[in-house]
Amino acid sequence: MKRAIISDIHGNLEALQAVLDDISKRDVDEIYCLGDVIGYGPNPCECLDVAMDFKVCILGNHDHGALFDPEAFSSGAERAIFWTRQQLEAETGEQQRIRRWDFLCELQRNHREGDLLFVHGSARSPLNEYIFPEDVYNSQKMTRVFQLIQQYCFQGHTHVPGVFTDSNEFFSPPDINNRYRLSSDKVMVNVGSVGQPRDGDPRSCYVTLEEQQVEFHRVEYPQQETANKIFGIPDLDDSLGERLLAGR
């Protein structure tokens, strides 16, 4: 089976549509989403409607923040979550409104298939823990996280794609020519972000997994179109649109 693994859509419909179009050309059997379908972006309802059709979708911290009060969010992220909640509560048809809330309420914090673990943040804290590239220098943190991984863990949350090994190495997609073959070693794979990349490349990022081969894909989308939507919504900080153009 060939899986496409995406994460951190963040209400960015233009990016999601571009990624799905790219996925459709790659003979993918199933789409897995690692959370944060909503938050930050201008089209939360439309992105949720699409995510309902994915094979697997797990809970991200922004999805959780829409259900409950956001915790430890920046002021801009918090305002965006409250605005997102308003959109989900708007009268756009009672049946669809309930369907969206039910979908969010039923999202699990992790998903396991054999030696594969899928989370939003980390194996230790699926919802909230960030694993950044520089954490390879924090051997205590990395050792504790890897102890909770049976073999392979796929995650998002930081919006920075790459591969972490249990020997405390990090490889960005360019370091490995966008491909990594899974072996007997434990690894964590950050699949990057569809809707808000933060590695300096404004293109959407996702991975495909076929047998033991992981491949990173970058996809162009009209960032300015999404940014203009954000600029036109007073409750969304302009910085949320500006960062799309810079990939930061």
Backbone hydrogen bonds, N-H to C=O, Kabsch-Sander energy under -0.5 kcal/mol:
donor,donor_aa,acceptor,acceptor_aa,energy
3,R,1,M,-0.6
3,R,209,L,-2.7
4,A,30,E,-2.5
5,I,207,V,-3.2
6,I,4,A,-0.6
6,I,32,Y,-2.9
8,D,35,G,-2.2
9,I,36,D,-0.6
10,H,36,D,-2.6
11,G,37,V,-2.7
12,N,9,I,-1.3
13,L,11,G,-1.1
16,L,12,N,-2.2
17,Q,13,L,-2.7
18,A,14,E,-1.9
19,V,15,A,-2.4
20,L,16,L,-2.7
21,D,17,Q,-1.9
22,D,18,A,-1.9
23,I,19,V,-2.9
24,S,20,L,-2.0
25,K,22,D,-1.3
26,R,23,I,-2.1
28,V,23,I,-0.8
29,D,2,K,-2.7
30,E,2,K,-1.5
32,Y,4,A,-3.1
33,C,56,V,-2.4
34,L,6,I,-2.5
41,G,10,H,-0.8
41,G,39,G,-1.8
43,N,11,G,-2.4
47,C,43,N,-1.8
48,L,44,P,-2.3
49,D,45,C,-2.2
50,V,46,E,-1.5
51,A,47,C,-2.4
52,M,48,L,-1.7
53,D,50,V,-1.8
54,F,51,A,-1.9
55,K,31,I,-1.2
56,V,31,I,-1.5
58,I,33,C,-1.9
59,L,108,Q,-3.1
64,H,60,G,-2.5
65,G,61,N,-2.0
66,A,62,H,-1.5
67,L,63,D,-1.0
68,F,64,H,-2.4
78,E,74,S,-2.7
79,R,75,S,-2.4
80,A,76,G,-2.0
81,I,77,A,-2.0
82,F,78,E,-2.3
83,W,79,R,-2.3
84,T,80,A,-2.6
85,R,81,I,-2.6
86,Q,82,F,-1.8
87,Q,83,W,-1.8
88,L,84,T,-2.1
89,E,85,R,-1.5
90,A,86,Q,-0.7
90,A,87,Q,-0.6
92,T,90,A,-1.8
97,R,93,G,-2.4
98,I,94,E,-2.4
99,R,95,Q,-2.0
100,R,96,Q,-2.2
101,W,97,R,-2.0
102,D,98,I,-2.8
103,F,99,R,-2.1
104,L,100,R,-2.2
105,C,101,W,-2.6
106,E,102,D,-1.5
107,L,104,L,-1.2
108,Q,57,C,-0.6
111,H,118,F,-1.9
113,E,116,L,-2.5
116,L,113,E,-2.1
117,L,152,Y,-2.2
118,F,111,H,-2.8
119,V,154,F,-2.5
120,H,109,R,-0.5
120,H,126,P,-0.8
121,G,126,P,-3.4
122,S,125,S,-0.7
129,E,125,S,-1.7
132,F,130,Y,-0.6
135,D,132,F,-1.9
136,V,133,P,-1.6
137,Y,134,E,-1.8
138,N,135,D,-2.0
139,S,137,Y,-0.8
142,M,138,N,-2.3
143,T,139,S,-2.5
144,R,140,Q,-2.0
145,V,141,K,-2.1
146,F,142,M,-2.7
147,Q,143,T,-1.6
148,L,145,V,-1.5
149,I,146,F,-1.5
150,Q,148,L,-0.5
152,Y,115,D,-2.2
153,C,187,V,-2.1
154,F,117,L,-3.0
155,Q,189,V,-2.6
156,G,120,H,-2.2
158,T,156,G,-2.0
162,G,190,N,-2.2
163,V,171,F,-2.5
164,F,188,M,-3.3
165,T,169,E,-2.3
166,D,186,K,-1.3
168,N,165,T,-1.4
169,E,165,T,-0.5
171,F,163,V,-2.5
175,D,172,S,-0.7
176,I,172,S,-1.0
176,I,173,P,-0.9
177,N,174,P,-1.1
178,N,173,P,-3.3
179,R,176,I,-1.8
180,Y,214,V,-2.5
182,L,180,Y,-0.6
182,L,212,Q,-3.4
187,V,151,Q,-1.8
188,M,164,F,-2.4
189,V,153,C,-3.3
190,N,162,G,-2.9
190,N,188,M,-0.6
191,V,155,Q,-2.5
191,V,189,V,-0.6
194,V,7,S,-2.5
195,G,8,D,-2.3
196,Q,8,D,-0.5
198,R,159,H,-1.9
200,G,247,G,-3.0
204,S,219,V,-2.2
205,C,193,S,-2.1
206,Y,217,H,-1.7
207,V,5,I,-2.2
208,T,215,E,-2.2
209,L,3,R,-2.7
210,E,213,Q,-2.2
211,E,1,M,-0.7
213,Q,210,E,-2.5
214,V,180,Y,-2.9
214,V,212,Q,-0.6
215,E,208,T,-2.3
216,F,178,N,-2.7
217,H,206,Y,-2.9
219,V,204,S,-2.1
223,Q,221,Y,-1.9
225,E,222,P,-0.6
226,T,222,P,-1.5
227,A,223,Q,-2.9
228,N,224,Q,-2.7
229,K,225,E,-1.4
230,I,226,T,-2.0
231,F,227,A,-2.7
232,G,228,N,-1.3
233,I,230,I,-1.9
236,L,233,I,-2.0
237,D,235,D,-0.5
240,L,237,D,-1.6
241,G,237,D,-0.5
241,G,238,D,-1.2
242,E,238,D,-2.4
243,R,239,S,-2.2
244,L,241,G,-0.5
245,L,241,G,-0.9
245,L,242,E,-0.6
246,A,242,E,-0.8
247,G,243,R,-1.7
248,R,243,R,-1.6
